Amino acid sequence: MKKLIIALAMLVGSTMIFAATPPEVNQKVLKAFQETFTNPKEVNWHEYENYYEVDFKQDEIKTQVRYDADGNITGTTRYYFEQQLPPHILANLKKKYPQRSVYGVTEIYSENDLQYYITMEDDKNWYSVKSNPLGNLDQTEKFKKAATK
C-alpha cells in the first residue's frame, strides 16, 4: 500500500511539473508580443497545433491574444468593466437600458470582426447585450436572478 501511495504521489508530481512547463514560443511571436505590450503581468503562454496563445493582464484588463507562427495577431479576447467601453457604446447602453447597470464586458476580435458582449443587470434579471463597433445594440439573452433570502 505504501508503494502504491508513493508511486501515485510521484505520478501526480511529475504530471504537475510537466503541465507547468511553458511551451517553446518562437522568436517572431515573442518579439511581436514584446513590441506590442509594455509591462504585461501574469503572462502565460499556450501552444496549440496552429497557433500560440498568451494570457496576461495589462492595466487590470485580462487579455488573451492568439498569434500565428509568423507573429501576426489572429484574434484577441479582452475582459473588462464599464469604464473601458468606448464612450459611444456606453452612451447607447445608458440611453437604451437606463435601469440596468453594466456588470462586465467581453471584447472579441477575430479575422476583421470586432464584437462586444456586455453583461448587464437589474434587481431581477441578468441580460446579455451584443454590440458592434458602431454601437448598434442587440439584447441576446435574459436570465432571472436566483432568489435571495
DOVEXLO-394294 format. One line per 2 residues: their letters; for each residue y, x, z of N, C-alpha, C, O. Coordinates in steps of 0.05 Angstrom, whole numbers, plus 5000, padded with zeros to 4 digits. Atoms other than C-alpha are relative to their C-alpha. Layout:
BEGIN
a> Y,X,Z,Y,X,Z,Y,X,Z,Y,X,Z; ...
# end
This chain:
BEGIN
mk> 4976,5017,5000,5000,5000,5000,5025,5018,5000,5045,5012,4986; 4977,4982,4999,5047,5057,5017,5005,5013,4973,5029,5015,4964
kl> 4997,4988,5026,5034,5090,4949,5013,4980,4980,5029,4987,4964; 4990,5021,5018,5049,5024,4914,5030,4996,5005,5046,4994,4986
ii> 4971,5003,4993,5116,5017,4951,5016,5024,4990,5038,5020,4979; 4986,4976,5009,5135,5089,4935,5002,5000,4970,5024,5006,4959
al> 5000,5001,5029,5116,5080,4862,5020,4980,4990,5035,4985,4971; 4981,5021,5008,5156,5016,4857,5029,5009,5005,5046,5004,4988
am> 4973,4990,4994,5217,5048,4890,5008,5021,4980,5031,5021,4971; 4994,4980,5020,5213,5107,4841,5006,4987,4973,5024,4995,4959
lv> 4996,5014,5026,5208,5059,4782,5027,4987,5000,5042,4989,4980; 4974,5014,4998,5268,5018,4805,5022,5021,5000,5042,5016,4986
gs> 4979,4979,4999,5308,5081,4820,5004,5013,4973,5027,5017,4965; 4997,4987,5027,5294,5113,4752,5012,4980,4980,5027,4988,4963
tm> 4989,5021,5018,5310,5047,4717,5030,4997,5005,5045,4995,4986; 4971,5002,4994,5377,5043,4753,5015,5024,4989,5038,5021,4979
if> 4987,4976,5010,5394,5115,4734,5002,4998,4970,5023,5004,4959; 5000,5003,5029,5375,5102,4662,5021,4979,4991,5035,4984,4972
aa> 4981,5022,5007,5416,5037,4660,5029,5009,5004,5046,4999,4990; 4973,4991,4994,5477,5073,4689,5009,5022,4981,5033,5029,4981
tp> 4993,4978,5018,5476,5128,4636,5016,4989,4977,5007,4971,4962; 4983,5011,5022,5534,5116,4588,4990,5010,4973,4977,5031,4971
pe> 5009,4992,5027,5519,5118,4513,5016,5023,4990,5038,5028,4999; 4986,4979,5014,5539,5175,4469,5019,4987,4979,5009,4976,4959
vn> 4981,5012,5018,5602,5150,4436,5011,5021,4981,5019,5043,4989; 4992,4979,5020,5621,5185,4371,5030,5006,5003,5046,4990,5014
qk> 4972,4990,4997,5687,5224,4367,5021,4983,4987,5043,4980,4997; 4981,5017,5014,5720,5178,4317,5008,4976,5018,5031,4968,5020
vl> 4995,5023,4983,5712,5119,4364,5015,5007,5025,5034,4994,5033; 4986,4991,4976,5734,5157,4426,5029,5007,4994,5047,4999,5009
ka> 4973,4993,5008,5795,5184,4390,5017,4975,4995,5040,4973,5004; 4985,5026,5005,5815,5114,4366,5006,4986,5026,5028,4976,5029
fq> 4995,5013,4974,5807,5087,4436,5022,5014,5015,5041,5001,5026; 4981,4985,4984,5847,5142,4469,5028,4999,4987,5048,4999,5002
et> 4974,5002,5013,5903,5137,4417,5013,4972,5004,5037,4969,5003; 4990,5027,4999,5909,5062,4426,5006,4991,5029,5026,4977,5033
ft> 4997,5010,4973,5902,5051,4501,5007,5022,5020,4992,5042,5022; 4992,4980,4981,5940,5090,4553,4993,4991,5029,4998,4968,5036
np> 5007,5004,4972,5914,5094,4625,4982,4975,5004,4987,4959,5022; 5018,5022,4994,5856,5044,4619,4985,5006,5026,4980,5029,5033
ke> 5015,4998,4975,5818,5031,4684,4973,4987,4997,4970,4968,4982; 5027,5011,4999,5745,5016,4698,4988,4999,4972,4978,4978,4964
vn> 5010,4998,5027,5723,5039,4629,4970,5001,4999,4958,5018,5013; 5029,5001,5003,5651,5022,4610,4993,4997,4970,5002,4978,4958
wh> 5008,5001,5028,5620,5036,4542,4972,4989,4997,4955,4992,5014; 5026,5011,5007,5562,5000,4510,4995,5006,4970,5014,5004,4954
ey> 5007,4995,5028,5526,5018,4446,4980,4979,4990,4960,4974,5004; 5017,5019,5012,5495,4966,4401,4991,5010,4973,4999,5031,4965
en> 5011,4991,5025,5459,4970,4335,5021,5008,4980,5019,5028,4966; 4980,4996,5021,5521,4965,4291,5028,5005,5010,5047,5007,4994
yy> 4972,4996,4989,5580,4976,4338,4999,5010,5028,4978,5010,5042; 4995,4992,4973,5607,5003,4402,5018,4980,5013,5035,4967,5000
ev> 4983,5019,4986,5639,4960,4455,5010,5015,5026,4994,5027,5039; 4989,4988,4976,5685,4984,4511,5013,4977,5016,5028,4961,5006
df> 4988,5019,4981,5704,4942,4572,5018,5016,5018,5011,5037,5027; 4981,4986,4982,5765,4961,4613,5021,4981,5009,5023,4958,4999
kq> 4977,5015,4991,5826,4937,4649,5025,5016,4993,5025,5040,4996; 4974,4987,5004,5897,4952,4628,5021,4980,5007,5022,4957,4997
de> 4979,5018,4990,5957,4922,4663,4988,4974,5010,4999,4952,5005; 5014,5023,4987,5909,4875,4701,4989,4980,4979,4982,4958,4987
ik> 5012,5016,5020,5883,4847,4635,4972,5011,4994,4970,5034,4986; 5027,4991,5006,5807,4851,4628,4997,4998,4969,5002,4977,4957
tq> 5002,4998,5029,5793,4873,4556,4974,5010,4991,4962,5028,5004; 5024,4990,5014,5733,4883,4511,5009,5005,4971,5021,4988,4958
vr> 4993,4993,5028,5742,4920,4445,4975,5009,4986,4960,5025,4998; 5023,4991,5016,5690,4928,4391,5009,5017,4977,5029,5011,4963
yd> 4994,4981,5021,5691,4987,4344,4977,5004,4981,4954,5002,4990; 5021,4991,5017,5652,5004,4282,4997,5031,5003,5012,5043,5018
ad> 5006,4971,4997,5625,5076,4274,5023,5017,4990,5025,5041,4997; 4977,4985,5010,5689,5097,4238,5025,4998,5019,5046,5009,5013
gn> 4978,5002,4981,5733,5078,4298,5019,4977,4994,5041,4976,5005; 4983,5024,5006,5761,5013,4268,4993,4978,5019,4970,4972,5025
it> 5004,5023,4982,5771,4955,4315,4990,4976,4983,5003,4969,4963; 5011,5023,5014,5728,4897,4292,5003,4974,5015,5000,4952,5004
gt> 4996,5024,4984,5743,4849,4348,5009,5007,5028,5004,5029,5038; 4992,4997,4972,5774,4841,4417,4998,4974,5015,4999,4952,5003
tr> 4999,5023,4982,5768,4794,4475,5016,5008,5025,5010,5029,5037; 4984,4994,4976,5820,4792,4530,5001,4976,5018,5002,4953,5009
yy> 4999,5022,4980,5822,4752,4594,5025,5005,5017,5029,5026,5028; 4976,4997,4985,5888,4739,4628,5010,4973,5010,4996,4953,5008
fe> 4989,5024,4988,5934,4688,4661,5024,4991,4984,5032,5003,4964; 4978,5014,5014,5992,4643,4640,5023,5019,4992,5034,5016,4971
qq> 4977,4983,5005,6044,4698,4645,4998,5017,4975,5018,5026,4964; 5003,4983,5023,6014,4738,4588,4998,4984,4974,4996,4996,4952
lp> 5000,5016,5024,6011,4680,4539,5026,5004,4984,5047,5008,4996; 4975,5000,5015,6060,4684,4481,5018,4976,5008,5008,4954,5013
ph> 4982,5021,4989,6122,4644,4502,4999,4974,4985,5001,4953,4997; 5000,5026,5015,6118,4593,4445,4975,4984,5006,4976,4959,5005
il> 5024,5014,4993,6046,4576,4463,5003,4987,5028,4996,4964,5032; 4995,5010,4973,6064,4569,4536,5019,4976,5000,5014,4956,5014
an> 4981,5022,5002,6123,4525,4519,4987,4975,4989,4992,4952,4999; 5014,5023,5011,6079,4480,4476,4981,4988,5020,4978,4963,5021
lk> 5018,5010,4980,6028,4474,4532,5015,4984,5021,5007,4961,5028; 4984,5013,4980,6082,4455,4583,5011,4973,4990,5013,4954,5005
kk> 4989,5025,5012,6111,4403,4535,4978,4979,4996,4982,4956,5002; 5021,5019,5006,6045,4372,4514,4984,4991,5024,4975,4968,5026
yp> 5016,5006,4976,6010,4375,4582,5016,5006,5025,5009,5025,5040; 4982,4993,4977,6065,4373,4635,4987,4997,5027,4997,5010,5046
qr> 5013,5004,4973,6019,4350,4692,4978,5020,5005,4965,5019,5026; 5023,4981,4997,5969,4407,4682,5011,5028,5004,5034,5035,4997
sv> 4992,4972,4996,5971,4480,4703,4979,5017,4986,4956,5010,4983; 5017,4982,5014,5941,4539,4666,4984,5016,5021,4995,5028,5040
yg> 5018,4985,4982,5881,4569,4703,4994,5028,4989,4993,5047,5004; 5007,4974,5012,5863,4625,4654,5000,4998,4970,4998,4976,4959
vt> 4999,4998,5029,5865,4648,4582,4979,5020,4990,4975,5041,5002; 5018,4981,5015,5812,4679,4536,5011,5002,4972,5013,4982,4958
ei> 4989,4995,5026,5842,4710,4474,4979,5015,4984,4969,5035,4992; 5022,4988,5016,5792,4726,4418,5011,5006,4972,5021,4988,4958
ys> 4994,4991,5027,5807,4766,4356,4975,5010,4986,4960,5026,4998; 5022,4990,5016,5755,4777,4302,5006,4995,4971,5014,4974,4963
en> 4997,5002,5029,5759,4791,4228,5023,4983,4991,5019,4962,4978; 4975,5013,5008,5831,4769,4217,5003,4972,5011,5018,4956,4999
dl> 4996,5026,4987,5826,4708,4263,5007,5005,5029,4994,5021,5043; 4992,4998,4972,5861,4701,4330,5002,4972,5011,5015,4955,5000
qy> 5000,5026,4987,5849,4643,4377,5004,5004,5030,4996,5024,5041; 4996,5001,4971,5870,4627,4448,4984,4977,5011,4987,4954,5002
yi> 5015,5021,4986,5822,4588,4493,5012,4998,5028,5008,5017,5044; 4985,5002,4975,5862,4562,4552,4986,4979,5018,4981,4957,5010
tm> 5011,5018,4980,5831,4532,4614,5023,4989,5017,5039,5004,5028; 4979,5013,4985,5877,4481,4647,4987,4982,5021,4964,4975,5019
ed> 5010,5018,4979,5870,4437,4708,5022,4981,5010,5046,4987,5008; 4983,5018,4984,5900,4378,4745,4983,4993,5025,4963,5006,5030
dk> 5014,5007,4975,5877,4345,4810,4971,4992,4996,4955,4997,5013; 5026,5012,5004,5816,4312,4780,4982,5014,4979,4958,5011,4979
nw> 5015,4990,5023,5796,4350,4717,5006,5029,4992,5027,5040,4999; 4996,4974,5014,5787,4416,4680,5002,4993,4971,4989,4974,4961
ys> 4997,5004,5028,5808,4420,4608,4998,5026,4985,5006,5047,4994; 5000,4977,5018,5794,4468,4551,5018,4993,4976,5015,4973,4963
vk> 4981,5004,5022,5851,4475,4501,4999,5024,4982,5000,5047,4992; 5000,4978,5019,5848,4517,4438,5027,5001,4986,5039,4980,4980
sn> 4975,4996,5014,5910,4546,4406,4997,5022,4979,4983,5041,4983; 4999,4979,5020,5921,4585,4342,5026,5016,5006,5041,5008,5024
pl> 4976,4984,4994,5976,4639,4340,5026,4985,4996,5047,4993,5007; 4976,5016,5004,6026,4587,4316,5006,4981,5022,5028,4969,5023
gn> 4995,5018,4978,6018,4546,4379,4990,4972,4996,4997,4954,5011; 5012,5027,5004,5980,4487,4350,4978,4996,5020,4959,5012,5021
ld> 5019,5004,4978,5941,4458,4408,4980,4978,4994,4986,4958,4981; 5021,5019,5004,5875,4421,4408,4983,5000,5025,4970,5020,5031
qt> 5018,5002,4977,5840,4397,4471,4971,4997,4990,4965,4979,4975; 5028,5000,5009,5766,4412,4461,4980,4989,5020,4959,4979,5012
ek> 5019,5010,4980,5734,4393,4527,5016,4990,5025,5038,4997,5030; 4989,5010,4975,5747,4355,4592,4976,4997,5019,4956,4985,5012
fk> 5021,5002,4979,5705,4361,4656,5012,4990,5026,5034,4997,5033; 4992,5009,4974,5711,4324,4721,4995,5022,5021,4974,5036,5019
ka> 5004,4981,4979,5721,4369,4781,4980,4989,5020,4977,4965,5024; 5019,5008,4979,5668,4368,4836,5016,4987,5022,5038,4996,5029
at> 4987,5013,4977,5686,4322,4893,5001,5019,5024,4981,5032,5030; 4998,4983,4976,5712,4359,4954,5001,4982,5025,5010,4959,5024
k> 5001,5016,4974,5702,4337,5026,5025,5004,5015,5028,4992,5037
# end
